[in-house]
């Protein structure tokens, strides 16, 4: 189930993020998740992620904010930016 994959991906990426920063996205297409009967499972998966004990390690944001942050980093930090 897609919602289970969201939870598993989030939990594993939080574990791996102690070694390096990671970015997780959740792509939702209306054809797949636009059906009302699927919303409850998506809601539970996102509630798991948002309500996790890792609040201080997770930055909830949008792609534009990530790009702005990366543009502000010094040259060479992001591969190809030197």
C-alpha positions in Angstrom: 0.0 0.0 0.0 1.3 3.4 -1.0 0.6 4.9 2.5 2.8 2.2 4.1 5.6 3.0 1.7 5.4 6.6 2.8 5.8 5.6 6.4 8.6 3.2 5.7 10.5 5.6 3.5 10.2 8.4 6.1 11.3 6.2 9.0 14.3 4.9 7.1 15.3 8.3 5.8 15.2 9.7 9.3 17.6 6.9 10.4 19.9 7.6 7.5 19.9 11.3 7.9 22.2 11.1 10.9 25.0 10.6 8.4 24.0 13.2 5.8 21.1 15.5 4.9 18.4 13.9 2.8 15.3 15.2 1.0 12.1 13.2 0.8 9.2 14.1 -1.4 5.7 12.6 -1.7 4.4 12.8 -5.2 0.6 12.6 -5.2 -1.2 12.2 -8.5 -4.9 12.7 -8.6 -5.5 9.5 -10.6 -3.9 7.4 -7.8 -4.8 9.3 -4.7 -7.7 11.4 -5.9 -10.2 8.8 -4.8 -11.9 9.5 -1.5 -11.5 6.0 -0.2 -7.7 6.4 -0.4 -7.5 9.7 1.6 -7.8 8.1 5.0 -4.7 6.0 4.5 -2.8 9.0 3.2 -3.9 11.1 6.1 -2.7 8.4 8.5 0.7 8.1 6.8 1.2 11.9 6.9 0.0 12.1 10.5 2.7 9.4 11.4 5.4 11.5 9.7 4.3 14.8 11.1 3.7 13.4 14.6 7.0 11.5 14.8 9.5 11.9 17.6 11.9 13.4 15.1 10.4 16.9 14.9 13.8 18.6 15.6 15.5 16.7 12.8 12.8 17.2 10.1 12.3 20.4 8.2 8.8 20.5 6.7 9.0 22.8 3.7 8.4 23.3 0.0 10.7 22.9 -2.9 11.3 26.6 -3.4 12.6 26.9 0.2 15.0 24.0 -0.3 16.3 25.7 -3.5 16.7 29.0 -1.7 18.7 27.3 1.0 20.9 25.5 -1.5 21.6 28.7 -3.4 22.8 30.3 -0.2 25.4 27.5 0.5 29.0 28.2 -0.4 30.6 26.9 -3.7 31.5 23.3 -3.7 29.1 22.1 -1.0 26.6 20.9 -3.6 28.2 18.8 -6.3 28.8 20.8 -9.5 28.6 24.2 -7.7 32.3 24.8 -7.5 
